[in-house]
């Protein structure tokens, strides 16, 4: 997050096209990164999720929060 702190981009995009597996540790890392980005005035959005990752995000109740989609 040092680079985000220095550059202050309006948003960060996490491209998950190549991600095939994610567990609770990965979910927690995404939420932590989003909170940190928000604290710096930057949004964090997850894009290009596979069906498996979408299912994981939805089961955790954070799909809309991280992707901005319903």
N, CA and C of each residue as an Amber inpcrd file, in Angstrom:
protein
   210
   0.8090000  -1.2010000   0.0000000   0.0000000   0.0000000   0.0000000
   0.8550000   1.2690000   0.0000000   2.1530000   1.1230000   0.1430000
   3.0110000   2.3060000   0.1130000   2.9070000   3.0460000  -1.2080000
   2.8360000   2.2980000  -2.3020000   2.7300000   2.9260000  -3.6250000
   1.3840000   3.6390000  -3.7640000   0.3490000   3.0440000  -3.2340000
  -0.9780000   3.6820000  -3.2670000  -0.9450000   4.9510000  -2.4280000
  -0.3270000   4.8730000  -1.2870000  -0.2090000   6.0430000  -0.4120000
   0.5470000   7.1710000  -1.1200000   1.5890000   6.8180000  -1.8590000
   2.4120000   7.8180000  -2.5460000   1.7070000   8.4080000  -3.7690000
   1.0930000   7.5560000  -4.5820000   0.4930000   8.0180000  -5.8390000
  -0.9510000   8.4870000  -5.7150000  -1.6840000   7.9700000  -4.7410000
  -3.0930000   8.3270000  -4.5350000  -3.9620000   8.1290000  -5.7850000
  -3.9700000   6.9130000  -6.3570000  -4.8220000   6.6870000  -7.5260000
  -6.2930000   6.7160000  -7.1020000  -7.2000000   7.0760000  -7.9990000
  -8.6200000   7.0970000  -7.6370000  -9.1830000   5.7000000  -7.3940000
  -8.5850000   4.6820000  -8.0510000  -9.0810000   3.3230000  -7.8480000
  -7.9900000   2.2950000  -8.1360000  -8.1980000   1.1170000  -7.5710000
  -7.3470000  -0.0470000  -7.8200000  -8.2410000  -1.1460000  -8.3650000
  -7.7900000  -1.8410000  -9.3910000  -8.5560000  -2.9430000  -9.9670000
  -7.7640000  -4.2260000  -9.7500000  -8.4160000  -5.2040000  -9.1360000
  -7.8050000  -6.5180000  -8.9180000  -8.3810000  -7.4500000  -9.9770000
  -7.5640000  -7.8230000 -10.9470000  -7.9830000  -8.7120000 -12.0280000
  -7.7630000 -10.1470000 -11.5750000  -8.8380000 -10.9010000 -11.4630000
  -8.7580000 -12.2670000 -10.9350000  -8.9730000 -13.3190000 -12.0170000
  -8.7390000 -12.9450000 -13.2650000  -8.9690000 -13.8390000 -14.3970000
  -8.2360000 -15.1680000 -14.2560000  -7.0270000 -15.1570000 -13.7570000
  -6.2260000 -16.3760000 -13.6640000  -6.3410000 -17.0900000 -12.3120000
  -7.1580000 -16.5710000 -11.4100000  -7.3060000 -17.1830000 -10.0780000
  -8.2980000 -18.3390000 -10.1730000  -7.8580000 -19.5220000  -9.7720000
  -8.7260000 -20.7050000  -9.8530000  -9.1640000 -21.2070000  -8.4890000
  -8.5160000 -20.7510000  -7.4310000  -8.8760000 -21.1870000  -6.0820000
  -8.6500000 -20.0470000  -5.1070000  -9.5490000 -19.9560000  -4.1370000
  -9.3750000 -18.9800000  -3.0670000 -10.0940000 -19.5090000  -1.8340000
  -9.4370000 -19.3940000  -0.6870000 -10.0570000 -19.8140000   0.5640000
 -10.2990000 -18.5860000   1.4400000 -10.5780000 -18.8190000   2.7040000
 -10.9010000 -17.7160000   3.6150000  -9.7430000 -16.7360000   3.7800000
  -8.5160000 -17.2250000   3.6460000  -7.3580000 -16.3340000   3.7410000
  -7.3590000 -15.3300000   2.5940000  -7.6620000 -15.7900000   1.3910000
  -7.7370000 -14.9060000   0.2320000  -8.8700000 -13.9070000   0.3540000
 -10.0260000 -14.3730000   0.8480000 -11.1620000 -13.4730000   1.0560000
 -10.7950000 -12.3850000   2.0610000 -10.1500000 -12.7830000   3.1490000
  -9.7460000 -11.8230000   4.1820000  -8.7340000 -10.8260000   3.6240000
  -7.8240000 -11.2930000   2.7750000  -6.8260000 -10.3990000   2.1810000
  -7.4850000  -9.3640000   1.2820000  -8.4740000  -9.7750000   0.4980000
  -9.1850000  -8.8240000  -0.3650000  -9.9140000  -7.7710000   0.4680000
 -10.5790000  -8.2110000   1.5190000 -11.2950000  -7.2600000   2.3780000
 -10.3370000  -6.3210000   3.0930000  -9.2150000  -6.8420000   3.5320000
  -8.2120000  -6.0120000   4.1950000  -7.6540000  -4.9680000   3.2260000
  -7.3710000  -5.3920000   2.0010000  -6.8620000  -4.4630000   0.9880000
  -7.9020000  -3.3950000   0.6730000  -9.1610000  -3.7990000   0.6140000
 -10.2140000  -2.8160000   0.3360000 -10.3140000  -1.7850000   1.4630000
 -10.2600000  -2.2500000   2.6920000 -10.3130000  -1.3230000   3.8370000
  -9.1150000  -0.3710000   3.8230000  -7.9370000  -0.9100000   3.5470000
  -6.7340000  -0.0740000   3.5060000  -6.8300000   0.9610000   2.3860000
  -7.3060000   0.5400000   1.2210000  -7.4560000   1.4650000   0.0970000
  -8.4710000   2.5530000   0.4390000  -9.5770000   2.1380000   1.0160000
 -10.6150000   3.1060000   1.3990000 -10.0640000   4.1210000   2.3950000
  -9.2420000   3.6580000   3.3090000  -8.6330000   4.5520000   4.2880000
  -7.7150000   5.5860000   3.6560000  -7.2360000   5.2840000   2.4570000
  -6.3790000   6.2120000   1.7240000  -7.1510000   7.0090000   0.6750000
  -8.4810000   6.8360000   0.6670000  -9.3090000   7.5650000  -0.2900000
  -9.3280000   6.9540000  -1.6830000  -9.0020000   5.6730000  -1.7660000
  -8.9550000   4.9550000  -3.0450000  -9.9650000   3.8190000  -3.0040000
 -10.6320000   3.5650000  -4.1140000 -11.5450000   2.4210000  -4.1580000
 -10.7960000   1.1950000  -4.6700000 -11.2410000   0.0270000  -4.2760000
 -10.6790000  -1.2310000  -4.7450000 -11.8200000  -2.0420000  -5.3140000
 -11.6690000  -2.5050000  -6.5610000 -12.7130000  -3.2630000  -7.2300000
 -12.1130000  -4.5410000  -7.7820000 -12.8310000  -5.6440000  -7.6120000
 -12.4110000  -6.9440000  -8.1320000 -13.1380000  -7.1800000  -9.4530000
 -12.3860000  -7.5880000 -10.4630000 -12.9340000  -7.8280000 -11.7960000
 -12.4940000  -9.1930000 -12.3260000 -13.1950000  -9.6490000 -13.3630000
 -12.8450000 -10.8850000 -14.0860000 -12.7790000 -12.1070000 -13.1760000
 -13.8270000 -12.2980000 -12.3880000 -13.8430000 -13.4540000 -11.4840000
 -14.4040000 -14.6830000 -12.1970000 -13.8160000 -15.8280000 -11.9160000
 -14.3270000 -17.0870000 -12.4580000 -15.6130000 -17.4530000 -11.7240000
 -16.3020000 -18.4500000 -12.2330000 -17.5260000 -18.9240000 -11.5890000
 -17.2410000 -19.3800000 -10.1670000 -16.1290000 -20.0910000  -9.9650000
 -15.7690000 -20.5680000  -8.6320000 -15.5390000 -19.3980000  -7.6740000
 -14.7740000 -18.4050000  -8.1100000 -14.4800000 -17.2590000  -7.2510000
 -15.7480000 -16.4660000  -6.9840000 -16.5820000 -16.2920000  -7.9940000
 -17.8570000 -15.5870000  -7.7810000 -18.6800000 -16.3080000  -6.7150000
 -18.7320000 -17.6260000  -6.8020000 -19.4780000 -18.4160000  -5.8110000
 -18.9020000 -18.2050000  -4.4090000 -17.5760000 -18.2030000  -4.2870000
 -16.9370000 -17.9880000  -2.9860000 -17.2860000 -16.6000000  -2.4330000
 -17.1900000 -15.5920000  -3.2840000 -17.5020000 -14.2270000  -2.8480000
 -18.9650000 -14.0950000  -2.4480000 -19.8520000 -14.7250000  -3.2040000
 -21.2870000 -14.6620000  -2.8790000 -21.5920000 -15.3910000  -1.5740000
 -20.9900000 -16.5680000  -1.3800000 -21.2250000 -17.3190000  -0.1360000
 -20.7330000 -16.5310000   1.0700000 -19.6730000 -15.7770000   0.8920000
 -19.1330000 -14.9610000   1.9870000 -19.9230000 -13.6600000   2.1580000
 -20.8160000 -13.3840000   1.2060000 -21.6310000 -12.1780000   1.2930000
 -20.8790000 -10.9070000   0.9190000 -19.8050000 -11.0530000   0.1270000
 -19.0030000  -9.8670000  -0.2060000 -18.8680000  -9.6430000  -1.7100000
 -19.6190000 -10.3820000  -2.5190000 -19.5240000 -10.2150000  -3.9700000
 -19.8520000  -8.7790000  -4.3820000 -20.9680000  -8.2680000  -3.9440000
 -21.3830000  -6.9120000  -4.3040000 -20.4120000  -5.8650000  -3.7690000
 -19.9180000  -6.0950000  -2.5720000 -19.0010000  -5.1530000  -1.9410000
 -17.7040000  -5.0350000  -2.7490000 -17.1760000  -6.1520000  -3.2180000
 -15.8920000  -6.1310000  -3.9000000 -15.9850000  -5.8840000  -5.4010000
 -17.1100000  -6.2430000  -6.0260000 -17.2160000  -6.0870000  -7.4740000
 -18.0770000  -4.9220000  -7.9060000 -18.9540000  -4.4810000  -7.0250000
 -19.8870000  -3.4170000  -7.3990000 -21.0610000  -3.9330000  -8.2070000
 -21.1310000  -5.2560000  -8.4300000 -22.2410000  -5.8720000  -9.1700000
 -23.2140000  -6.5400000  -8.2270000 -24.3760000  -6.7870000  -8.7290000
 -25.3860000  -7.5180000  -7.9560000 -25.5680000  -8.8990000  -8.4790000
